Amino acid sequence: MSRMPAGQYIPGRSPVHRLDARIKICGFLILLAAVIGAGSWAGYLWVILALAAILRISGLPLRPVLEPFLRLWTFFLVIFLMNALFFDGQGGIWSWWIFHLSAEGVRRGFSVVVHVALALVLGNLLTCTTAPMELMEALKVFLRPLKLIRVPVDDVAMILSVAVQFVPTLLEEADTVKKAQIARGARFESKKLTEKAASFIPLVVPVFIAAFRRADELALAMEARGYRGKRKSPKRKSACLQAPDITALAVCAAVFAVQFLLIHI
Amino acid sequence: MTKMSYVKRSMITAVCIALCVVLPMAFHSIQNAGSIFSPMHIPVLLCGLICGWPFGLLCGIAGPVLSSLLTSMPAMAYLPPMAVELAVYGLAAGIMMQAVHTKKIYADLYLSLIAAMLAGRLVAGAAKALIFAPGSYSMAAWAGSYFVTCWPAIVIQLALIPTICFALEKARLIPARYRN
C-alpha cells in the first residue's frame, strides 16, 4: 500500500518529460480521439506505432506503462469472450447451447479490448511523464474560463494542489494504522471476504481522524498567516510555449489527421 | 457543522479528495473491492455532510479524476459516469444537511445520507441510460450494479459515515451541530 501503483510519475529528462504540461494534456486528448476513432487494422496499427514511438522517446521502462493492462487482463478476457460468444450477429462460426461464436462478435470484442487498453496506456504515459504539481498548474489554466460563472478557480486549484500533496502523507498514515491493526489481530490477508471487509473498518475510522487532524492543523497555520481564501490571487504569467511544445502538438495533430484519413478512405 | 471557516472547509475538502485516492488503494488487496465496497463514496459523502454542497460537489468531481490520473483507478472509460454519481452524492448530501434540521443529529445524518445515496444512484443511472450507454442500459442492470452488487458498500457507508462524524465531533475536529 505504501507504493503508488501504475501511473505514478517517473522522473526523467526525456523530451516528453520536458514538454509543457498544458501541451501534454492537449496532446493526450487529441491522441485519445485518434484511439477512439481507430476501427480498422491499419488504424489500430497506426495508433500502436504512435504510442510505441512516444514510449521510446520518453525512455520509460515498459512495465509501469503497461501495468494497468497486465493487471486487468482477466477483465479484458471476460469482455472479449462476452462479445465473441454472445454477440447476435452474422457470420456464425460455432454454436452450442447459449453460446454463439461469430466473426462479428470476435471483431467487436477485439475492438473494445484494444480501445480500452490503448486508452489506459495513453493515460499512463501522461501521468508517468508529468509531475502531479505540473498537472495541477495546467489544470488551473484550463479551469480559468470557469471564472466567468464565478467559480473560485484559484481556490479550487489550491485545494487540488493541497490534495495532491496530502496523498503520500495519508498513504503513510494508512500504512501505519494498518500495521497497528495487524499487531492487534486484524486479518487483512484472510481469504474470507467478510473477514477482510471487517478488518478494513477499524482501518478507515483512524485514517479519517488522522486526516482531519492534519487538515485542522494546516487550516490553523494558514489562518494564522493571514490566509482567508475567496480573494483574488496576484496574476501570474503562464510560461510561454517553446518550439518543442508546438512541434509535439503538431505531431499529435498529424497522428489524428492520418487516423481521420484512414477512417474515411 | 456550519460554523467552520472557509479555509478549514477548503482543507477538509483537500484531505477528502486525497482520501479518494488513498482509500481505494487500501481496499485494492480485496478482489473486486472497488465495485463491492465503493471506498471512494465515503470521503465524498462525508465532505458534503460536513463542509456543505459546493465543497461536496468539488470533492465528488475532483476525487475520481485525481484518482484516475494518479493511480488509473477508475479507468478513464468508467470515469465520467462515476464522476457524475459522486458529484451528486456530494451535492445532495450538502443540500440535505443544510435543509434538514430535526434537532437530532442521528436523524439529520441518516436522512441526508440516504437521500444523497438514492439521488446519486438515480442520476448516475439516468446519465448512463441517456448519455454514456444509450439504448444498451436496462433497469435490471441499474438495480444490479447500484443495489445488489454493492450491498456491502451500502451497509458499510450507513454504518461508518455517522460513526466517523461522531468521532470527529468528539475529537473536536468539527463543531457540534446541536448544543446539548
Interface residues (C-beta under 8 A of the other chain):
Chain A: M1 M4 P5 A6 G7 Q8 L32 E67 P68 L72 V116 A119 L120 G123 N124 L126 T127 P132 L135 D155 V156 M158 I159 L160 V162 A163 V164 F166 V167 T169 L170 L171 A174 K178 F188 E189 L193 K196 A197 F200 I201 L203 V204 V205 V207 F208 I209 A211 F212 R213 R214 A215 D216 L218 A219 M222 E223 Y227 R228 G229 K230
Chain B: S5 Y6 V7 K8 S10 M11 I12 T13 A14 V15 C16 I17 A18 L19 V21 V22 L23 M25 A26 F27 H28 S29 I30 I36 F37 I42 P43 L46 L58 A62 L66 S68 L69 L70 T71 S72 M73 A75 M76 A77 P152 I156 A159 L160 T163 I164 A167 L168 A171 L173 I174
